[in-house]
Amino acid sequence: MNTIGTATVTSLRPVWREVLTASYRALENSVAEVGEDQWDDATPCSQWTVTQVIQHAAGDQLAYAKMLGIGTGPAYDPFSPSGTVDGTAAQLVKDAIEQTRAAWATVPDDTETVPTPLPHGDLPTPVAAVMCALDAAVHAWDIAIATGRPSPLDEELAGHLHAAAREIVEPLRQWGAYAPVVEAADAPSATPVADDLLRYLGRTPR
């Protein structure tokens, strides 16, 4: 099993279901607010359009659901999204979240570890759940910023997401899942937690 800080697991255990709920809401809301002429707009994920980010985010959620025993996973490679959606993007995301929400509902609160689609394999349940939430929330931010909407990340949610990210993200950079850390112009203690999270994930807060 991966070595994860006990303090992190303890801090996330009481809140991981709420973090998932908030992150799913952020993703669904961001997708719902995309304008008809914005699907091909550029995003902070520089190689992907709004539609491609949505496909990626939905695919990642389906991958988590499959690992937890629900569904068959995405029918496409989430890391090579086509930019074309059958049906609507909103329905694609809704279906993915419904499967993943149902999958997490099968996990008892006292479950120590669960499988994940990450290279880390099994992770402590609270950390795995918050990493799943992180994927939804950060792509909700990508979509919101790309379409001129306010950030969906509040300070409380960002704090929980950052706690899990600090334990997991570093090894993922070598596969290109996250860009290098963006250094802050101000001292870290002077910046909002959400900005710290975004910079840690290789994004420039706006």
C-alpha positions in Angstrom: 0.0 0.0 0.0 1.2 3.6 -0.7 2.5 5.5 2.3 0.0 8.3 3.0 0.2 10.6 6.0 -2.0 9.4 8.9 -2.9 13.0 9.6 -4.2 13.5 6.1 -6.3 10.3 6.2 -7.7 11.3 9.6 -8.6 14.9 8.5 -10.4 13.7 5.3 -12.3 10.8 6.8 -15.2 12.8 8.2 -15.6 14.9 5.1 -14.9 12.9 2.0 -18.5 12.3 1.0 -19.3 16.0 1.3 -16.2 16.9 -0.7 -17.4 14.5 -3.5 -20.8 16.1 -3.5 -19.5 19.6 -3.7 -17.1 18.7 -6.5 -19.7 16.9 -8.5 -22.0 19.9 -8.1 -19.2 22.2 -9.3 -18.6 20.1 -12.4 -22.3 19.8 -13.4 -22.8 23.5 -12.9 -19.8 24.5 -14.9 -20.9 22.3 -17.8 -24.5 23.6 -17.6 -23.3 27.2 -18.0 -21.3 26.6 -21.2 -22.7 28.8 -24.0 -23.6 27.4 -27.3 -20.7 29.1 -29.0 -18.1 28.1 -26.4 -17.7 24.3 -26.8 -14.6 24.7 -28.9 -13.0 27.5 -26.8 -9.5 27.0 -25.4 -9.1 26.1 -21.8 -6.3 26.2 -19.1 -5.6 22.6 -20.3 -3.8 24.1 -23.3 -4.1 21.1 -25.6 -7.9 20.7 -25.1 -11.1 22.6 -25.9 -14.0 22.9 -23.5 -15.7 19.8 -25.0 -12.5 17.8 -24.7 -12.0 18.7 -21.0 -15.6 17.7 -20.4 -15.0 14.3 -22.1 -11.9 13.8 -20.1 -13.6 14.7 -16.8 -16.5 12.4 -17.5 -14.2 9.5 -18.5 -12.1 9.8 -15.3 -15.3 9.6 -13.2 -16.4 6.5 -15.1 -12.9 5.0 -14.5 -13.3 5.5 -10.7 -16.8 3.9 -10.9 -15.5 0.9 -12.7 -12.7 0.4 -10.1 -15.3 0.5 -7.4 -17.5 -2.1 -9.1 -20.0 0.0 -11.0 -20.2 0.2 -14.8 -17.7 -0.7 -17.4 -15.6 2.5 -17.5 -15.3 5.0 -20.3 -15.8 3.8 -23.9 -13.0 6.1 -25.0 -9.6 7.1 -23.8 -10.1 10.0 -21.4 -6.6 11.2 -22.2 -7.3 11.4 -26.0 -10.8 13.0 -26.1 -12.3 13.5 -29.6 -14.0 16.8 -29.0 -17.2 15.4 -30.3 -20.0 14.2 -28.0 -22.9 11.9 -28.8 -25.9 13.6 -27.3 -25.2 16.5 -24.9 -22.2 17.3 -22.8 -24.5 17.8 -19.8 -25.9 14.3 -20.1 -22.5 12.8 -20.5 -21.3 14.4 -17.3 -24.6 13.6 -15.5 -24.4 9.9 -16.4 -20.8 9.7 -15.3 -21.4 11.3 -12.0 -24.5 9.1 -11.4 -22.4 6.0 -11.8 -19.5 7.3 -9.7 -21.9 8.5 -7.0 -23.6 5.1 -6.9 -20.2 3.5 -6.7 -19.0 5.5 -3.7 -22.4 4.8 -2.0 -21.4 1.1 -1.9 -18.3 1.9 0.2 -18.9 1.7 3.9 -17.4 4.5 6.0 -15.1 2.1 7.8 -13.5 0.8 4.6 -9.7 1.2 5.0 -8.7 1.2 1.3 -10.3 1.1 -2.1 -8.9 0.5 -5.7 -8.4 3.5 -7.9 -7.5 4.0 -11.6 -4.4 6.0 -10.5 -1.0 4.4 -10.9 -0.8 4.3 -7.1 -3.4 1.5 -7.0 -5.3 1.0 -3.8 -5.4 4.1 -1.6 -6.9 4.9 1.8 -10.6 5.5 1.2 -10.7 9.2 2.2 -7.7 10.1 0.0 -9.0 8.0 -2.9 -12.4 9.7 -2.7 -11.0 13.2 -2.5 -8.7 12.5 -5.4 -11.8 11.5 -7.4 -13.4 14.8 -6.2 -10.3 16.7 -7.1 -10.5 15.5 -10.7 -14.1 16.7 -11.0 -13.5 20.0 -9.2 -10.3 21.1 -11.0 -11.9 20.4 -14.4 -15.0 22.3 -13.3 -12.6 25.2 -12.7 -11.0 24.7 -16.1 -14.4 24.9 -17.8 -15.6 27.9 -15.7 -12.5 29.9 -16.5 -12.6 29.0 -20.2 -16.1 30.3 -20.4 -15.8 33.4 -18.4 -17.5 32.2 -15.2 -16.4 32.6 -11.6 -14.2 29.9 -10.0 -16.3 27.1 -8.4 -13.6 26.5 -5.8 -14.3 27.9 -2.3 -11.6 27.9 0.4 -13.0 25.0 2.4 -13.3 22.7 -0.6 -9.9 23.8 -1.9 -8.3 23.0 1.5 -9.6 19.4 1.5 -8.6 18.9 -2.2 -5.1 20.3 -1.5 -4.6 17.9 1.4 -5.1 14.9 -0.8 -3.2 16.4 -3.7 -0.1 16.9 -1.7 0.0 13.2 -1.0 -0.6 11.9 -4.5 0.1 14.4 -7.3 3.9 14.4 -7.4 4.4 11.0 -9.1 1.7 11.8 -11.6 3.6 14.8 -13.1 6.0 12.4 -14.8 3.0 11.1 -16.9 1.9 14.6 -17.8 -1.3 14.4 -15.7 -0.3 17.7 -14.0 2.1 20.5 -15.1 4.9 21.7 -12.8 4.0 23.9 -9.8 3.4 27.5 -10.7 5.3 29.7 -8.3 3.3 32.4 -6.4 4.4 36.0 -6.6 3.4 36.4 -3.0 4.4 34.4 0.0 2.2 31.2 0.2 0.7 32.3 3.5 -0.6 35.4 1.8 -2.4 33.7 -1.0 -5.9 32.1 -0.9 -6.0 28.3 -0.4 -7.7 27.9 -3.8 -4.9 29.7 -5.5 -2.3 27.6 -3.7 -4.2 24.4 -4.9 -4.4 25.6 -8.5 -0.7 26.6 -8.6 0.2 23.2 -7.1 -1.7 21.6 -9.9 0.2 23.6 -12.5 -2.5 26.2 -13.2 -2.3 30.0 -13.0 -5.2 31.4 -10.9 -7.2 34.1 -12.6 
